[in-house]
Amino acid sequence: MKITLPLPRTLTSLFVIAMEHLPFDLGSFVPWRVAGPYKKAAISAIGSRSLTVTHHATPWKPVGAVLTDDDRRRLRRTKQHIVVCATAPPHTLPVNVQAARAVARALARECDGVLIDPLTGSTILTCGRCAGEPPDFSLADDWLGWDVQVHDDATCPPWDPADTAVCDCLRVTSRGLRRFALPEITLDGAACAHNLCATNLLRTVAHRLLTDHLAYVATHPDAGKRQIDDFLHIQPTEGGGHPFGVQLTPYDAEAGELGRTGSIRRLKAGPAPGTGQVTCLKVGPPSGFTGSLNDWLCATHATTHHAALTSIDGLTPDPARLLAA
């Protein structure tokens, strides 16, 4: 079966820098003082208005963010914030969001601010080895977050690793794939003891989906939709494991109240009501698998544990030329 994914004309991605005060003029800083491989791309994007930077003399209020206690303490001291906004067609991915985040990193570093990605709900490091935006794109570079939920009335409260055969209280859902015009993916009904296995599996599936997707949009810049198979064959990377199959089922993300903690309801099959759009894909074992979801997770563990989230390059060779297109 084929799953049809709509491709919007443009995608918008935001980054927020919260700070105590802005010690410089934005116009003199962006894009001229953005160092590294994204300076030309930032200049091009600013000139075409596909990248905007706005200053707000008010504190930023986090909504749905998963922040550490230290991040929240830093946020409480801030009084202003900057919003970096990238709006561009899908075929400019991933360069357009990389250039926007490079600008956000430079601003956060210069004004000692807290850099937040509202889509993943987490902060991004702007010091040490993570000071600048990496030259190559890798999904592992904080482009993806995870929403982990457990039923309040779980069968193994609070946690019993020996009871994986009957426990089905865990749901893990990605946060961030929609930035790339993809549905989020979820694994629903696993044992809470398999939290790490579930996340590793979803990360491997996300990497496969995004690799194929970026290749498609780069070679089909005018496409309004894309069809994908509902079955993925995952090959192991160098380091161990065996090939395995993944079944993808369109699900209604709103039905399960994604992003909320506490008691959760099971997701409903089908696109979001009234929209006809697939907002979430449930990841599960192929139809021929005879065991439980937990058995399948254990069977795929060796492959997903060794799966490397390698850089996705060769798709956008000239950032400045692409963003100007």
Phi and psi in degrees as a GROMACS rama.xvg file:
@    title "Ramachandran Plot"
@    xaxis  label "Phi"
@    yaxis  label "Psi"
@TYPE xy
-101.878  144.488  LYS-2
-112.153  124.601  ILE-3
-93.6559  124.16  THR-4
-111.238  124.416  LEU-5
-72.5268  143.922  PRO-6
-112.215  109.735  LEU-7
-67.2733  159.337  PRO-8
-65.0811  -38.3905  ARG-9
-139.299  156.319  THR-10
-122.976  144.325  LEU-11
-119.263  133.456  THR-12
-131.648  135.301  SER-13
-117.371  147.574  LEU-14
-134.593  141.156  PHE-15
-120.243  134.269  VAL-16
-115.837  112.883  ILE-17
-97.3467  135.231  ALA-18
-150.714  167.499  MET-19
-74.3837  -44.0345  GLU-20
-158.472  160.794  HIS-21
-99.1278  109.535  LEU-22
-87.1382  8.83577  PRO-23
-150.398  169.999  PHE-24
-86.9533  128.107  ASP-25
-59.6878  -39.5645  LEU-26
-62.8048  -30.1033  GLY-27
-84.8335  -15.9032  SER-28
-95.1869  -48.1595  PHE-29
-100.547  129.57  VAL-30
-98.8655  7.70741  PRO-31
-65.5448  -27.1489  TRP-32
-107.294  20.1297  ARG-33
-86.4392  110.572  VAL-34
-85.9017  174.346  ALA-35
85.2335  -166.034  GLY-36
-72.8034  -5.79865  PRO-37
-104.417  7.59751  TYR-38
-64.2299  -48.4363  LYS-39
-64.1596  -38.9981  LYS-40
-64.2726  -39.2596  ALA-41
-66.5509  -41.3393  ALA-42
-60.9227  -45.1574  ILE-43
-63.4715  -43.2267  SER-44
-68.4475  -39.419  ALA-45
-63.8979  -41.3513  ILE-46
-65.5365  -33.5765  GLY-47
-90.2242  -1.11599  SER-48
67.0346  15.7143  ARG-49
-80.6613  -10.5593  SER-50
-129.978  123.433  LEU-51
-125.003  149.65  THR-52
-131.726  119.486  VAL-53
-126.03  141.983  THR-54
-102.816  135.156  HIS-55
-125.053  124.82  HIS-56
-85.1152  43.8347  ALA-57
-139.776  154.929  THR-58
-66.7679  152.99  PRO-59
-91.8613  131.267  TRP-60
-102.129  113.241  LYS-61
-70.1846  136.734  PRO-62
-127.251  116.58  VAL-63
72.7974  14.6318  GLY-64
-83.7213  142.51  ALA-65
-104.852  90.6311  VAL-66
-111.781  151.462  LEU-67
-75.7856  165.515  THR-68
-60.8863  -36.7189  ASP-69
-66.8194  -41.2671  ASP-70
-61.4019  -41.5419  ASP-71
-67.401  -36.375  ARG-72
-64.1106  -41.7818  ARG-73
-65.3746  -39.7834  ARG-74
-63.8101  -36.6285  LEU-75
-64.2289  -22.5113  ARG-76
-87.0609  -12.2649  ARG-77
-81.7708  151.467  THR-78
-126.212  -12.5262  LYS-79
-139.526  168.004  GLN-80
-153.324  157.98  HIS-81
-118.864  138.861  ILE-82
-113.269  122.139  VAL-83
-102.366  121.956  VAL-84
-123.866  124.466  CYS-85
-111.648  124.914  ALA-86
-129.325  115.784  THR-87
-159.395  161.394  ALA-88
-68.6029  157.126  PRO-89
-57.885  -30.0823  PRO-90
-70.1865  -8.9637  HIS-91
-88.095  -2.02718  THR-92
-69.5324  147.864  LEU-93
-93.5561  5.77495  PRO-94
-61.777  -39.1574  VAL-95
-63.5604  -39.454  ASN-96
-77.6265  -29.186  VAL-97
-65.8366  -42.4983  GLN-98
-64.2155  -40.3483  ALA-99
-63.6478  -42.0893  ALA-100
-71.6983  -29.6893  ARG-101
-64.0123  -41.3966  ALA-102
-63.0884  -44.6279  VAL-103
-63.6914  -40.6287  ALA-104
-61.3473  -45.3754  ARG-105
-62.6421  -42.0881  ALA-106
-65.2458  -45.2848  LEU-107
-62.7504  -38.7039  ALA-108
-68.1271  -39.8335  ARG-109
-71.0588  -36.0158  GLU-110
-105.752  12.1622  CYS-111
54.3575  46.0632  ASP-112
-99.8635  172.796  GLY-113
-98.237  119.872  VAL-114
-93.8351  121.773  LEU-115
-121.575  138.345  ILE-116
-101.733  102.85  ASP-117
-61.5985  -26.5845  PRO-118
-72.0127  -44.1227  LEU-119
-83.9083  -16.454  THR-120
73.6412  26.019  GLY-121
-137.29  166.862  SER-122
-89.2646  161.555  THR-123
-121.809  130.669  ILE-124
-66.5028  141.031  LEU-125
-128.917  23.5668  THR-126
-136.891  169.389  CYS-127
63.5974  -138.999  GLY-128
-68.7477  -17.9449  ARG-129
-99.8432  20.4865  CYS-130
-63.3729  -39.3311  ALA-131
-116.902  166.439  GLY-132
-73.493  127.973  GLU-133
-59.994  146.105  PRO-134
-68.8794  -29.6542  PRO-135
-104.539  152.328  ASP-136
-89.4903  129.994  PHE-137
-140.723  130.994  SER-138
-60.5369  -24.7972  LEU-139
-72.7385  -11.308  ALA-140
-84.2342  58.1208  ASP-141
62.4417  27.009  ASP-142
-89.9254  -8.07531  TRP-143
-134.182  136.274  LEU-144
-119.814  174.49  GLY-145
-134.47  132.552  TRP-146
-102.121  112.518  ASP-147
-110.239  123.281  VAL-148
-128.785  147.047  GLN-149
-134.012  137.033  VAL-150
-59.6414  139.055  HIS-151
-61.6001  -35.8547  ASP-152
-99.6066  44.5111  ASP-153
-60.5769  153.858  ALA-154
-76.2287  -8.41536  THR-155
-134.862  52.9559  CYS-156
-68.0533  141.12  PRO-157
-81.4355  -20.9319  PRO-158
-172.014  127.461  TRP-159
-139.33  96.6863  ASP-160
-63.8308  -17.1068  PRO-161
-83.2022  -4.7439  ALA-162
-111.407  31.1812  ASP-163
-69.0342  -17.7248  THR-164
-69.9681  -29.433  ALA-165
-112  -16.9326  VAL-166
-76.2413  133.658  CYS-167
-142.49  35.7264  ASP-168
-90.774  -1.21525  CYS-169
-99.832  139.082  LEU-170
-136.093  128.92  ARG-171
-120.928  130.027  VAL-172
-132.033  139.115  THR-173
-71.4526  155.979  SER-174
-133.461  108.598  ARG-175
137.902  -17.6738  GLY-176
-67.7882  -27.7434  LEU-177
-67.008  -17.8716  ARG-178
-59.2695  -26.8609  ARG-179
-105.638  20.7021  PHE-180
63.986  34.7052  ALA-181
-118.682  151.9  LEU-182
-68.6902  153.552  PRO-183
-68.9314  160.924  GLU-184
-121.916  148.491  ILE-185
-139.837  150.522  THR-186
-122.051  118.044  LEU-187
-123.695  126.934  ASP-188
102.359  18.8243  GLY-189
-89.8489  169.623  ALA-190
-75.8634  142.602  ALA-191
-64.5951  -20.1772  CYS-192
-67.0972  -17.9038  ALA-193
-99.9036  27.1484  HIS-194
-55.1851  -49.6305  ASN-195
-66.48  -43.1129  LEU-196
-61.5686  -41.8208  CYS-197
-62.9397  -44.4183  ALA-198
-65.6793  -42.6025  THR-199
-61.5135  -40.6334  ASN-200
-63.2016  -47.984  LEU-201
-63.4793  -37.421  LEU-202
-62.7279  -40.895  ARG-203
-65.0637  -43.6541  THR-204
-64.4419  -42.4406  VAL-205
-60.4066  -42.2321  ALA-206
-63.4143  -41.7081  HIS-207
-65.3061  -46.2061  ARG-208
-60.9176  -43.9287  LEU-209
-71.9785  -37.0293  LEU-210
-58.6798  -48.5394  THR-211
-64.2363  -39.2372  ASP-212
-67.5593  -44.8237  HIS-213
-63.8287  -37.0859  LEU-214
-64.5739  -38.0269  ALA-215
-69.3107  -50.663  TYR-216
-67.0401  -28.4761  VAL-217
-68.5755  -31.8097  ALA-218
-99.3209  -6.5166  THR-219
-131.318  67.0075  HIS-220
-64.2979  -21.1574  PRO-221
-103.106  5.88353  ASP-222
-68.6472  139.423  ALA-223
-100.629  -9.10773  GLY-224
-157.305  166.801  LYS-225
-144.599  138.533  ARG-226
-105.628  135.459  GLN-227
-125.573  156.062  ILE-228
-72.8428  148.463  ASP-229
-84.8701  5.57496  ASP-230
-129.223  128.479  PHE-231
-112.421  138.713  LEU-232
-106.479  109.408  HIS-233
-93.1721  121.232  ILE-234
-93.3048  141.51  GLN-235
-70.1883  149.536  PRO-236
-86.233  173.26  THR-237
-60.64  125.298  GLU-238
134.173  -9.60651  GLY-239
132.245  172.941  GLY-240
98.3102  171.619  GLY-241
-125.851  153.48  HIS-242
-60.0424  149.497  PRO-243
-149.998  159.022  PHE-244
-101.482  151.621  GLY-245
-131.418  128.003  VAL-246
-95.847  131.112  GLN-247
-108.787  128.493  LEU-248
-125.426  124.688  THR-249
-61.4139  133.437  PRO-250
-131.388  157.361  TYR-251
-89.2979  107.423  ASP-252
-65.2711  -31.7917  ALA-253
-70.6158  -29.4366  GLU-254
-64.6768  -29.905  ALA-255
-95.5677  5.93207  GLY-256
53.8853  53.2638  GLU-257
-60.5179  142.602  LEU-258
92.0532  -2.29476  GLY-259
-109.686  148.947  ARG-260
-99.5506  171.29  THR-261
90.3377  -149.203  GLY-262
-61.1845  135.963  SER-263
-129.536  148.341  ILE-264
-99.6355  154.299  ARG-265
-67.5693  145.49  ARG-266
-70.9249  151.8  LEU-267
-101.93  137.206  LYS-268
-69.1659  142.602  ALA-269
116.715  159.44  GLY-270
-65.025  165.862  PRO-271
-58.9673  134.065  ALA-272
-56.0121  132.681  PRO-273
81.9521  -8.96424  GLY-274
-106.933  -30.0418  THR-275
70.911  8.64385  GLY-276
-106.179  142.463  GLN-277
-85.7052  112.555  VAL-278
-100.337  -16.0476  THR-279
-152.42  141.812  CYS-280
-116.792  126.04  LEU-281
-82.595  131.465  LYS-282
-98.5629  129.596  VAL-283
-153.235  176.34  GLY-284
-70.0642  155.355  PRO-285
-65.9488  162.304  PRO-286
-60.9277  -26.8644  SER-287
-83.7734  -3.75019  GLY-288
-76.7835  128.38  PHE-289
-94.1158  -13.4228  THR-290
-88.4457  -170.507  GLY-291
-84.7159  172.921  SER-292
-59.7842  -39.2737  LEU-293
-66.4685  -38.6161  ASN-294
-60.9268  -41.2701  ASP-295
-65.1639  -41.2925  TRP-296
-60.2619  -43.2209  LEU-297
-64.5363  -37.3453  CYS-298
-68.4555  -30.1353  ALA-299
-92.9754  -3.42695  THR-300
-58.9576  -44.1652  HIS-301
-62.3285  -40.6249  ALA-302
-69.5853  -47.2788  THR-303
-71.5209  -27.8063  THR-304
-66.9253  -35.6483  HIS-305
-95.0846  -4.69641  HIS-306
-64.5155  126.142  ALA-307
-96.5963  130.245  ALA-308
-85.582  81.2722  LEU-309
-76.4835  165.36  THR-310
-64.7891  145.791  SER-311
-106.702  97.8  ILE-312
-127.213  -178.894  ASP-313
81.4681  0.0518953  GLY-314
-97.7235  -28.9046  LEU-315
-134.974  82.1015  THR-316
-70.6218  -25.9253  PRO-317
-131.178  93.1845  ASP-318
-57.3484  -45.3666  PRO-319
-64.466  -43.4122  ALA-320
-66.1686  -39.7063  ARG-321
-65.982  -44.5574  LEU-322
-68.386  -26.7005  LEU-323
-80.2587  -14.5814  ALA-324
